[in-house]
């Protein structure tokens, strides 16, 4: 578990509108990739793909996207390429391929070239960069008065201007829709007639956008832990709150039933409530750092981090250390003069407006019931704050999916995912319609592939043979 006392920044920006759901012609003139051994691991190959910064101006300025692949282990049985995106937003697909050579099963690695890419604005693909000093001025994500909201609007504007100046015109073109169009160019450059894709978390938005824009070029899309791209501000806050609460409930049940849990024998809910009350009174500090106070927001955020994978044992140890004031490994501070910021993506994919502090408090009251013991989802509040004042319209606004003409699309989710809850996958499946196939992992955590033989086998069979029962699959908890 990462000790996340504060979440990374989510900056904002958007200026152009590309209507959702419009089908585009497939790329017909692929740009070749010159492959060479990767410097970090010569068993993988690396290269670059050149694409337009603005797909609506295809003859304009370009950006080079970093790409990596591991060739199919069984060339005679090779189906084609499996393009992967590990989510984030902001995770490196190149690192995923180079450093996680055994993430997928041997069967899948034998049948596909596994291909990852750093999305535009990420990693080796002209990363979005911003001033670390300015990022250090970031206000607290939990707003307590109108002045806090005003401070966020001002900060977000200054951050947009700084990041845009350091990054250049690409900063305005990093939405998941832009990336989906890059994926189509990548498919063509790889020489595949149709796309086989695995995306997790925010990577599911790329797959959803691809299905809308290029339905005739879909071979198989496995979308693991889906975002619902139809939510508004109220539903975004309430669903994320419920997701977090459900994951916390599973942690409580595990701890009560598991003798090795550091809180076993305690009334875990009462213990947690007591910690929150002490945090509200300013009585807690980061473990082993008596000079650094730990507020309720930071306490909830620490719990969220432990629910994510999940890593319940370490979460219980962390909470016990916070209660006792004992040392526990802490996150290192960032000291770079510049920091890479990939999260403008979120504000280009979601417009979640809040008119004023009165409306903000109304939203918080509405989500408090589904949040229960957890009070709120800290990532959700962080993103809401970080997108305040964003220019509109945005490049990839929310809408109900309009998918027509694809083969079956696989959607996977765990029942207790604190980040992208099961309800989001159900909603996405309903929007896709008859071609949606849902794989339910009856356990906890974010990301389904690799949880057990059932989830691995089901997703593998779909990617290899495009087969999955029409009524979906339920996989028991590992």
C-alpha positions as CSV (number, residue, x, y, z in Angstrom):
1,X,0.0,0.0,0.0
2,X,1.2,3.4,-0.8
3,X,1.1,5.9,2.0
4,X,-1.0,8.5,0.3
5,X,-1.5,11.4,2.7
6,X,-2.3,13.7,-0.2
7,X,-3.4,12.8,-3.8
8,X,-1.6,14.0,-6.8
9,X,-3.0,17.2,-8.5
10,X,-5.7,17.1,-11.1
11,X,-5.3,20.2,-13.2
12,X,-7.8,21.5,-15.7
13,X,-8.3,22.8,-19.2
14,X,-10.2,22.5,-22.4
15,X,-11.0,24.7,-25.3
16,X,-12.4,22.6,-28.3
17,X,-15.4,20.4,-28.7
18,X,-15.5,17.1,-30.6
19,X,-19.0,15.8,-30.6
20,X,-19.4,12.4,-28.8
21,X,-20.5,9.4,-30.8
22,X,-19.6,10.4,-34.3
23,X,-18.2,7.5,-36.3
24,X,-14.9,8.3,-38.1
25,X,-13.2,6.7,-41.1
26,X,-10.5,4.3,-40.2
27,X,-6.9,5.4,-40.6
28,X,-5.7,4.3,-44.1
29,X,-2.2,5.7,-44.3
30,X,-0.3,4.3,-41.3
31,X,3.0,5.8,-40.2
32,X,5.6,3.2,-39.8
33,X,7.2,2.4,-36.5
34,X,11.0,1.8,-36.5
35,X,11.5,-0.8,-33.9
36,X,14.7,-1.3,-31.9
37,X,15.7,-3.0,-28.6
38,X,14.5,-1.0,-25.6
39,X,17.4,0.5,-23.6
40,X,15.9,-0.7,-20.3
41,X,15.3,-4.2,-21.5
42,X,16.5,-5.5,-24.8
43,X,14.1,-8.4,-24.8
44,X,11.4,-5.8,-25.6
45,X,11.3,-3.5,-28.6
46,X,10.7,0.3,-28.6
47,X,9.8,2.9,-31.2
48,X,7.8,6.0,-31.8
49,X,4.6,6.7,-33.7
50,X,4.1,10.2,-35.1
51,X,0.6,11.6,-34.9
52,X,-1.0,15.1,-35.3
53,X,-1.3,17.2,-32.1
54,X,-4.8,18.2,-33.3
55,X,-6.5,15.4,-35.2
56,X,-8.8,18.0,-36.7
57,X,-5.8,19.6,-38.3
58,X,-4.0,16.4,-39.5
59,X,-1.4,18.4,-41.5
60,X,-0.4,20.5,-38.6
61,X,2.2,20.1,-35.8
62,X,2.9,16.6,-34.7
63,X,3.9,14.7,-31.5
64,X,5.9,11.5,-31.2
65,X,4.3,8.8,-29.1
66,X,6.5,6.3,-27.4
67,X,5.6,2.6,-28.1
68,X,6.9,-0.7,-26.8
69,X,6.1,-4.3,-27.7
70,X,6.9,-7.9,-26.8
71,X,6.5,-10.2,-29.7
72,X,4.3,-13.2,-29.4
73,X,6.2,-16.1,-27.9
74,X,4.6,-18.6,-30.3
75,X,4.8,-16.9,-33.8
76,X,3.0,-19.8,-35.5
77,X,0.0,-19.3,-33.3
78,X,0.1,-15.5,-33.4
79,X,-3.2,-13.7,-33.8
80,X,-2.0,-10.1,-33.9
81,X,-1.3,-7.3,-31.6
82,X,-2.8,-6.7,-28.1
83,X,-2.7,-3.0,-27.4
84,X,-2.8,-2.2,-23.7
85,X,-3.4,0.9,-21.6
86,X,-2.8,0.6,-17.8
87,X,-5.0,3.6,-16.9
88,X,-4.2,6.5,-14.6
89,X,-4.8,8.7,-16.3
90,X,-1.0,9.1,-16.6
91,X,0.3,5.6,-16.4
92,X,3.0,4.6,-18.9
93,X,2.1,1.8,-21.3
94,X,5.8,1.5,-22.3
95,X,6.8,0.9,-18.7
96,X,3.9,-1.6,-18.4
97,X,5.2,-3.7,-21.3
98,X,8.9,-3.3,-20.5
99,X,8.7,-4.0,-16.8
100,X,5.7,-6.3,-16.5
101,X,6.5,-9.0,-19.0
102,X,4.5,-11.6,-17.1
103,X,1.4,-9.6,-16.3
104,X,-0.6,-11.5,-18.9
105,X,-0.8,-15.3,-18.9
106,X,1.6,-17.4,-20.9
107,X,-1.3,-18.3,-23.3
108,X,-2.0,-14.7,-24.1
109,X,1.7,-13.8,-24.4
110,X,2.1,-16.7,-26.9
111,X,-0.8,-15.5,-29.1
112,X,-0.3,-11.8,-29.2
113,X,2.4,-9.1,-29.6
114,X,1.8,-7.2,-26.4
115,X,2.0,-3.5,-27.3
116,X,1.9,-0.6,-24.9
117,X,2.2,3.2,-25.5
118,X,2.6,6.3,-23.5
119,X,-0.5,8.4,-24.2
120,X,0.1,11.9,-25.4
121,X,1.2,14.1,-22.6
122,X,2.5,11.1,-20.5
123,X,5.9,9.7,-19.8
124,X,8.0,9.6,-23.0
125,X,5.3,11.1,-25.2
126,X,5.9,14.8,-24.7
127,X,4.7,14.8,-21.0
128,X,2.7,17.7,-19.6
129,X,5.0,19.5,-17.2
130,X,4.3,22.2,-14.7
131,X,6.1,24.2,-12.0
132,X,6.7,22.2,-8.9
133,X,6.8,25.4,-6.9
134,X,3.4,26.3,-8.2
135,X,2.1,22.8,-7.5
136,X,3.3,23.4,-3.9
137,X,0.8,26.2,-3.6
138,X,-2.1,23.9,-4.3
139,X,-5.1,24.5,-1.9
140,X,-6.6,21.8,0.2
141,X,-9.1,19.7,-1.8
142,X,-11.9,19.8,0.8
143,X,-13.6,23.2,0.6
144,X,-14.9,24.8,3.8
145,X,-16.0,28.2,2.6
146,X,-16.5,30.3,-0.6
147,X,-13.0,31.7,-0.3
148,X,-11.6,28.2,-0.6
149,X,-13.5,27.8,-3.9
150,X,-12.3,31.1,-5.1
151,X,-8.7,30.2,-4.3
152,X,-9.1,27.0,-6.3
153,X,-10.4,28.8,-9.4
154,X,-7.5,31.2,-9.2
155,X,-5.0,28.4,-8.7
156,X,-6.4,26.3,-11.5
157,X,-6.1,29.3,-13.9
158,X,-2.5,30.0,-12.9
159,X,-1.7,26.3,-13.2
160,X,-3.3,26.0,-16.7
161,X,-1.3,29.0,-17.9
162,X,2.0,27.6,-16.4
163,X,1.5,24.1,-17.7
164,X,0.5,25.3,-21.2
165,X,3.5,27.6,-21.4
166,X,5.9,24.7,-20.4
167,X,4.2,22.0,-22.5
168,X,3.1,23.8,-25.6
169,X,-0.1,23.3,-27.7
170,X,-0.3,19.6,-26.9
171,X,-1.6,20.6,-23.5
172,X,-5.0,21.4,-25.1
173,X,-5.2,18.0,-26.8
174,X,-4.8,15.2,-24.2
175,X,-8.3,13.9,-23.7
176,X,-9.2,10.2,-24.0
177,X,-10.9,10.9,-27.3
178,X,-7.6,12.3,-28.7
179,X,-5.9,9.1,-27.4
180,X,-8.5,6.9,-29.0
181,X,-7.7,8.5,-32.3
182,X,-4.0,7.8,-31.6
183,X,-4.9,4.2,-31.0
184,X,-6.5,3.9,-34.4
185,X,-3.3,5.3,-35.9
186,X,-1.3,2.7,-33.9
187,X,-3.6,-0.1,-35.1
188,X,-2.9,0.8,-38.7
189,X,0.8,1.2,-38.1
190,X,1.0,-2.2,-36.5
191,X,-0.6,-3.7,-39.6
192,X,-3.6,-5.2,-37.8
193,X,-6.9,-5.2,-39.7
194,X,-8.8,-4.7,-36.5
195,X,-8.0,-3.7,-32.9
196,X,-7.6,-6.1,-30.0
197,X,-7.4,-3.9,-26.8
198,X,-7.1,-4.3,-23.1
199,X,-7.6,-1.1,-21.0
200,X,-8.0,-0.8,-17.2
201,X,-9.5,2.1,-15.2
202,X,-9.1,5.4,-17.1
203,X,-8.0,3.2,-20.1
204,X,-11.6,2.0,-20.4
205,X,-12.6,5.5,-21.5
206,X,-10.1,5.2,-24.4
207,X,-11.7,1.9,-25.4
208,X,-15.2,3.3,-25.1
209,X,-14.3,6.3,-27.3
210,X,-12.7,3.9,-29.8
211,X,-15.8,1.8,-30.0
212,X,-17.9,4.8,-30.7
213,X,-15.6,6.3,-33.3
214,X,-14.3,3.2,-35.0
215,X,-16.8,0.4,-34.5
216,X,-15.9,-1.4,-37.7
217,X,-12.3,-1.7,-36.6
218,X,-13.0,-3.4,-33.3
219,X,-12.0,-7.1,-33.0
220,X,-12.1,-7.3,-29.2
221,X,-12.2,-4.7,-26.4
222,X,-11.6,-5.9,-22.8
223,X,-12.4,-3.0,-20.6
224,X,-11.4,-3.7,-16.9
225,X,-12.9,-1.5,-14.1
226,X,-14.9,1.0,-16.1
227,X,-15.5,4.7,-15.8
228,X,-19.1,5.7,-16.5
229,X,-18.8,8.6,-18.9
230,X,-22.4,9.7,-18.5
231,X,-22.2,11.0,-14.9
232,X,-22.9,14.6,-13.8
233,X,-21.5,16.3,-10.7
234,X,-24.1,15.0,-8.3
235,X,-24.1,11.4,-9.6
236,X,-20.3,11.4,-9.8
237,X,-20.0,12.3,-6.1
238,X,-22.7,10.0,-4.9
239,X,-21.5,6.9,-6.9
240,X,-17.9,7.4,-5.9
241,X,-18.9,7.8,-2.3
242,X,-20.9,4.6,-2.4
243,X,-18.0,2.7,-4.1
244,X,-15.6,3.8,-1.3
245,X,-18.0,2.9,1.5
246,X,-18.7,-0.6,0.0
247,X,-14.9,-1.3,-0.1
248,X,-14.5,-0.1,3.5
249,X,-17.4,-2.5,4.6
250,X,-15.4,-5.4,3.1
251,X,-12.3,-4.3,5.0
252,X,-14.3,-4.2,8.3
253,X,-15.7,-7.7,7.7
254,X,-12.3,-9.1,6.9
255,X,-10.7,-7.6,10.0
256,X,-13.4,-8.8,12.3
257,X,-13.0,-12.4,10.9
258,X,-9.1,-12.4,10.6
259,X,-7.0,-12.9,13.7
260,X,-3.9,-11.5,12.0
261,X,-5.6,-8.1,11.4
262,X,-3.9,-5.5,13.6
263,X,-7.4,-4.3,14.7
264,X,-8.9,-7.7,15.3
265,X,-10.9,-7.8,18.5
266,X,-11.7,-4.1,18.2
267,X,-15.1,-2.7,17.1
268,X,-13.5,-1.6,13.8
269,X,-16.3,0.9,12.9
270,X,-16.1,2.5,16.4
271,X,-12.3,2.6,16.2
272,X,-12.5,4.3,12.8
273,X,-15.2,6.8,14.0
274,X,-12.9,7.6,17.0
275,X,-10.0,8.3,14.7
276,X,-12.1,10.6,12.5
277,X,-13.3,12.5,15.6
278,X,-9.7,12.9,16.8
279,X,-8.7,14.1,13.3
280,X,-11.5,16.7,13.4
281,X,-10.1,17.9,16.7
282,X,-6.6,18.2,15.3
283,X,-5.2,15.4,17.6
284,X,-3.7,13.2,15.0
285,X,-0.4,13.4,13.1
286,X,1.3,11.4,10.4
287,X,2.9,8.3,11.9
288,X,6.3,9.1,13.3
289,X,6.0,12.8,12.4
290,X,4.5,14.7,15.3
291,X,5.1,18.0,13.5
292,X,2.8,17.1,10.6
293,X,-1.0,17.1,11.5
294,X,-3.3,14.5,9.9
295,X,-6.8,15.8,9.2
296,X,-9.9,13.8,8.5
297,X,-9.5,14.2,4.8
298,X,-6.0,12.8,4.9
299,X,-7.1,10.0,7.1
300,X,-9.9,9.0,4.7
301,X,-7.4,9.2,1.8
302,X,-5.0,6.9,3.6
303,X,-7.8,4.4,4.1
304,X,-8.7,4.7,0.4
305,X,-5.2,3.8,-0.6
306,X,-5.4,0.6,1.4
307,X,-8.7,-0.3,-0.1
308,X,-7.5,0.2,-3.7
309,X,-5.5,-3.0,-4.3
310,X,-6.7,-4.0,-1.7
311,X,-4.0,-4.4,1.1
312,X,-6.1,-4.7,4.2
313,X,-3.4,-6.0,6.5
314,X,-1.2,-2.9,5.8
315,X,-4.2,-0.6,6.1
316,X,-5.0,-2.0,9.6
317,X,-1.3,-1.6,10.6
318,X,-1.3,1.9,9.3
319,X,-4.5,2.9,11.2
320,X,-3.1,1.3,14.4
321,X,0.1,3.3,14.0
322,X,-1.9,6.5,13.5
323,X,-3.9,5.8,16.6
324,X,-0.7,5.1,18.7
325,X,1.4,7.8,17.1
326,X,4.0,5.2,16.1
327,X,6.4,5.5,13.1
328,X,5.3,4.1,9.8
329,X,7.0,4.5,6.3
330,X,6.0,7.9,4.8
331,X,5.9,9.2,1.3
332,X,8.9,11.1,0.0
333,X,8.5,14.7,-1.0
334,X,8.9,15.8,-4.6
335,X,11.9,18.1,-5.0
336,X,12.0,18.5,-8.8
337,X,12.0,22.0,-10.3
338,X,9.4,20.7,-12.8
339,X,6.9,18.0,-12.2
340,X,5.1,15.9,-14.8
341,X,1.3,16.4,-14.7
342,X,-0.9,14.1,-16.7
343,X,-4.2,14.7,-15.0
344,X,-5.4,17.5,-17.3
345,X,-6.8,14.5,-19.0
346,X,-9.5,14.2,-16.4
347,X,-10.7,17.8,-16.8
348,X,-10.8,17.3,-20.6
349,X,-12.9,14.1,-20.2
350,X,-15.3,15.3,-17.4
351,X,-17.1,18.6,-16.9
352,X,-18.2,18.6,-13.3
353,X,-19.3,22.1,-12.5
354,X,-20.1,23.5,-9.1
355,X,-21.7,27.0,-9.2
356,X,-20.7,28.2,-5.7
357,X,-20.0,27.0,-2.2
358,X,-23.7,26.7,-1.4
359,X,-24.1,24.2,-4.2
360,X,-20.9,22.5,-3.1
361,X,-22.3,21.9,0.4
362,X,-25.5,20.6,-1.1
363,X,-23.6,18.1,-3.1
364,X,-21.7,17.0,0.0
365,X,-24.9,16.6,2.0
366,X,-26.4,14.5,-0.8
367,X,-23.4,12.1,-1.0
368,X,-23.0,11.7,2.8
369,X,-25.6,9.0,3.0
370,X,-24.0,6.6,0.5
371,X,-20.5,7.5,1.9
372,X,-21.4,6.3,5.4
373,X,-18.3,5.6,7.4
374,X,-15.9,7.1,4.8
375,X,-17.6,10.5,4.6
376,X,-16.6,11.0,0.9
377,X,-14.4,9.8,-1.9
378,X,-11.2,11.7,-1.6
379,X,-10.2,11.2,-5.3
380,X,-13.6,12.5,-6.3
381,X,-13.3,15.7,-4.2
382,X,-9.8,16.2,-5.4
383,X,-10.9,16.1,-9.0
384,X,-13.9,18.3,-8.5
385,X,-11.6,21.0,-6.9
386,X,-8.9,20.6,-9.5
387,X,-11.3,21.1,-12.4
388,X,-13.1,24.2,-10.9
389,X,-13.1,27.1,-13.4
390,X,-12.2,24.9,-16.4
391,X,-13.0,26.5,-19.7
392,X,-15.9,25.0,-21.6
393,X,-16.7,23.3,-23.9
394,X,-14.3,20.5,-23.1
395,X,-12.9,18.1,-25.8
396,X,-14.5,14.9,-24.6
397,X,-17.7,15.8,-22.7
398,X,-19.8,13.2,-20.8
399,X,-22.6,11.6,-22.8
400,X,-24.4,8.3,-23.0
401,X,-22.3,5.9,-25.1
402,X,-23.5,5.5,-28.7
403,X,-22.0,2.2,-29.8
404,X,-23.3,0.5,-32.9
405,X,-21.7,-2.1,-35.2
406,X,-19.1,-3.7,-32.9
407,X,-18.7,-7.3,-31.9
408,X,-19.2,-8.2,-28.3
409,X,-17.4,-5.9,-25.8
410,X,-16.2,-7.4,-22.5
411,X,-16.6,-5.2,-19.3
412,X,-15.0,-6.5,-16.1
413,X,-15.4,-5.2,-12.5
414,X,-15.1,-6.3,-8.9
415,X,-18.1,-5.9,-6.7
416,X,-16.1,-3.8,-4.2
417,X,-13.9,-1.5,-6.3
418,X,-13.4,1.8,-4.4
419,X,-12.2,3.7,-7.5
420,X,-14.5,2.6,-10.4
421,X,-17.4,0.9,-8.8
422,X,-19.4,-2.0,-10.1
423,X,-22.4,0.3,-10.7
424,X,-20.3,2.2,-13.3
425,X,-19.6,-1.1,-15.2
426,X,-23.3,-2.0,-15.1
427,X,-24.3,1.5,-16.4
428,X,-21.7,1.3,-19.2
429,X,-23.0,-2.2,-20.2
430,X,-26.6,-0.8,-20.3
431,X,-25.5,2.0,-22.5
432,X,-23.6,-0.3,-24.9
433,X,-26.6,-2.6,-25.1
434,X,-26.8,-6.1,-26.5
435,X,-23.1,-6.4,-27.3
436,X,-22.0,-5.9,-23.7
437,X,-20.7,-8.9,-21.8
438,X,-20.1,-8.4,-18.0
439,X,-17.5,-10.3,-16.0
440,X,-18.1,-9.9,-12.3
441,X,-15.4,-10.6,-9.8
442,X,-17.1,-11.2,-6.5
443,X,-14.3,-9.7,-4.5
444,X,-12.6,-6.4,-3.8
445,X,-10.0,-4.1,-5.3
446,X,-9.4,-2.1,-8.5
447,X,-8.6,-4.1,-11.6
448,X,-9.9,-7.6,-12.3
449,X,-7.4,-9.3,-14.6
450,X,-5.0,-11.5,-12.5
451,X,-7.3,-11.8,-9.5
452,X,-7.7,-15.6,-10.0
453,X,-7.9,-18.3,-12.6
454,X,-11.5,-17.5,-13.4
455,X,-10.9,-13.8,-14.2
456,X,-7.7,-14.6,-16.2
457,X,-9.3,-17.4,-18.1
458,X,-12.4,-15.5,-19.0
459,X,-10.6,-12.5,-20.3
460,X,-8.0,-14.6,-22.1
461,X,-10.7,-16.6,-23.9
462,X,-12.5,-13.5,-25.0
463,X,-9.3,-11.8,-26.3
464,X,-8.2,-15.0,-28.1
465,X,-11.5,-16.4,-29.4
466,X,-13.9,-13.5,-28.9
467,X,-16.1,-15.8,-26.9
468,X,-17.9,-15.0,-23.6
469,X,-21.4,-16.0,-22.5
470,X,-24.1,-13.6,-23.5
471,X,-25.3,-13.4,-19.9
472,X,-21.7,-12.8,-18.6
473,X,-19.5,-14.6,-16.1
474,X,-19.3,-14.4,-12.3
475,X,-15.9,-15.3,-10.8
476,X,-15.8,-16.1,-7.0
477,X,-13.5,-14.2,-4.7
478,X,-9.9,-15.5,-4.6
